[in-house]
Amino acid sequence: MTKEEQIVQLESQLTGDMFMDLKDEIHRLKLECVGGSCSIDDPECETCGS
């Protein structure tokens, strides 16, 4: 399964208690797709648009 397919699958599960865990996983996969990194201190992640 490609990273893009994993993102779509995770986005379809964004409900309830798992919301933040899934958002973090989606963020990580998007960063891997573009080969970028994100600083936790940066309020706007320019790499993935979060």
PyMOL commands that place a pseudoatom at each C-alpha (Angstrom):
pseudoatom trace, name=CA, resn=MET, resi=1, chain=A, elem=C, hetatm=0, pos=[0.000, 0.000, 0.000]
pseudoatom trace, name=CA, resn=THR, resi=2, chain=A, elem=C, hetatm=0, pos=[1.408, 3.408, -0.936]
pseudoatom trace, name=CA, resn=LYS, resi=3, chain=A, elem=C, hetatm=0, pos=[1.690, 6.242, 1.557]
pseudoatom trace, name=CA, resn=GLU, resi=4, chain=A, elem=C, hetatm=0, pos=[-1.072, 8.083, -0.306]
pseudoatom trace, name=CA, resn=GLU, resi=5, chain=A, elem=C, hetatm=0, pos=[-3.355, 5.053, 0.052]
pseudoatom trace, name=CA, resn=GLN, resi=6, chain=A, elem=C, hetatm=0, pos=[-2.490, 4.834, 3.749]
pseudoatom trace, name=CA, resn=ILE, resi=7, chain=A, elem=C, hetatm=0, pos=[-3.410, 8.517, 4.172]
pseudoatom trace, name=CA, resn=VAL, resi=8, chain=A, elem=C, hetatm=0, pos=[-6.798, 8.007, 2.489]
pseudoatom trace, name=CA, resn=GLN, resi=9, chain=A, elem=C, hetatm=0, pos=[-7.489, 4.972, 4.663]
pseudoatom trace, name=CA, resn=LEU, resi=10, chain=A, elem=C, hetatm=0, pos=[-6.564, 6.824, 7.860]
pseudoatom trace, name=CA, resn=GLU, resi=11, chain=A, elem=C, hetatm=0, pos=[-8.569, 9.928, 6.903]
pseudoatom trace, name=CA, resn=SER, resi=12, chain=A, elem=C, hetatm=0, pos=[-11.658, 7.738, 6.529]
pseudoatom trace, name=CA, resn=GLN, resi=13, chain=A, elem=C, hetatm=0, pos=[-11.242, 6.696, 10.175]
pseudoatom trace, name=CA, resn=LEU, resi=14, chain=A, elem=C, hetatm=0, pos=[-11.040, 10.219, 11.674]
pseudoatom trace, name=CA, resn=THR, resi=15, chain=A, elem=C, hetatm=0, pos=[-13.691, 9.984, 14.379]
pseudoatom trace, name=CA, resn=GLY, resi=16, chain=A, elem=C, hetatm=0, pos=[-13.945, 9.759, 18.155]
pseudoatom trace, name=CA, resn=ASP, resi=17, chain=A, elem=C, hetatm=0, pos=[-11.073, 8.973, 20.483]
pseudoatom trace, name=CA, resn=MET, resi=18, chain=A, elem=C, hetatm=0, pos=[-8.607, 8.064, 17.750]
pseudoatom trace, name=CA, resn=PHE, resi=19, chain=A, elem=C, hetatm=0, pos=[-8.827, 11.500, 16.076]
pseudoatom trace, name=CA, resn=MET, resi=20, chain=A, elem=C, hetatm=0, pos=[-5.516, 12.976, 17.297]
pseudoatom trace, name=CA, resn=ASP, resi=21, chain=A, elem=C, hetatm=0, pos=[-3.550, 9.732, 16.927]
pseudoatom trace, name=CA, resn=LEU, resi=22, chain=A, elem=C, hetatm=0, pos=[-4.750, 9.377, 13.334]
pseudoatom trace, name=CA, resn=LYS, resi=23, chain=A, elem=C, hetatm=0, pos=[-4.035, 13.062, 12.567]
pseudoatom trace, name=CA, resn=ASP, resi=24, chain=A, elem=C, hetatm=0, pos=[-0.468, 12.580, 13.828]
pseudoatom trace, name=CA, resn=GLU, resi=25, chain=A, elem=C, hetatm=0, pos=[-0.028, 9.468, 11.656]
pseudoatom trace, name=CA, resn=ILE, resi=26, chain=A, elem=C, hetatm=0, pos=[-1.449, 11.268, 8.587]
pseudoatom trace, name=CA, resn=HIS, resi=27, chain=A, elem=C, hetatm=0, pos=[0.895, 14.209, 9.231]
pseudoatom trace, name=CA, resn=ARG, resi=28, chain=A, elem=C, hetatm=0, pos=[3.894, 11.869, 9.446]
pseudoatom trace, name=CA, resn=LEU, resi=29, chain=A, elem=C, hetatm=0, pos=[2.943, 10.106, 6.187]
pseudoatom trace, name=CA, resn=LYS, resi=30, chain=A, elem=C, hetatm=0, pos=[2.442, 13.409, 4.349]
pseudoatom trace, name=CA, resn=LEU, resi=31, chain=A, elem=C, hetatm=0, pos=[5.881, 14.539, 5.465]
pseudoatom trace, name=CA, resn=GLU, resi=32, chain=A, elem=C, hetatm=0, pos=[7.404, 11.269, 4.238]
pseudoatom trace, name=CA, resn=CYS, resi=33, chain=A, elem=C, hetatm=0, pos=[5.666, 11.727, 0.867]
pseudoatom trace, name=CA, resn=VAL, resi=34, chain=A, elem=C, hetatm=0, pos=[7.302, 15.110, 0.300]
pseudoatom trace, name=CA, resn=GLY, resi=35, chain=A, elem=C, hetatm=0, pos=[10.579, 14.238, 1.995]
pseudoatom trace, name=CA, resn=GLY, resi=36, chain=A, elem=C, hetatm=0, pos=[10.221, 17.042, 4.515]
pseudoatom trace, name=CA, resn=SER, resi=37, chain=A, elem=C, hetatm=0, pos=[10.376, 17.570, 8.212]
pseudoatom trace, name=CA, resn=CYS, resi=38, chain=A, elem=C, hetatm=0, pos=[8.301, 19.528, 10.675]
pseudoatom trace, name=CA, resn=SER, resi=39, chain=A, elem=C, hetatm=0, pos=[9.335, 21.399, 13.781]
pseudoatom trace, name=CA, resn=ILE, resi=40, chain=A, elem=C, hetatm=0, pos=[6.979, 20.844, 16.690]
pseudoatom trace, name=CA, resn=ASP, resi=41, chain=A, elem=C, hetatm=0, pos=[7.562, 24.516, 17.635]
pseudoatom trace, name=CA, resn=ASP, resi=42, chain=A, elem=C, hetatm=0, pos=[6.384, 25.721, 14.218]
pseudoatom trace, name=CA, resn=PRO, resi=43, chain=A, elem=C, hetatm=0, pos=[2.646, 26.581, 14.378]
pseudoatom trace, name=CA, resn=GLU, resi=44, chain=A, elem=C, hetatm=0, pos=[2.363, 26.262, 10.577]
pseudoatom trace, name=CA, resn=CYS, resi=45, chain=A, elem=C, hetatm=0, pos=[4.000, 23.252, 8.962]
pseudoatom trace, name=CA, resn=GLU, resi=46, chain=A, elem=C, hetatm=0, pos=[4.889, 24.577, 5.513]
pseudoatom trace, name=CA, resn=THR, resi=47, chain=A, elem=C, hetatm=0, pos=[5.847, 21.145, 4.241]
pseudoatom trace, name=CA, resn=CYS, resi=48, chain=A, elem=C, hetatm=0, pos=[2.419, 19.559, 4.556]
pseudoatom trace, name=CA, resn=GLY, resi=49, chain=A, elem=C, hetatm=0, pos=[0.146, 22.540, 5.166]
pseudoatom trace, name=CA, resn=SER, resi=50, chain=A, elem=C, hetatm=0, pos=[-0.947, 21.497, 8.657]
for i in range(1, 50): cmd.bond("trace and resi %d" % i, "trace and resi %d" % (i + 1))
show_as sticks, trace
zoom trace
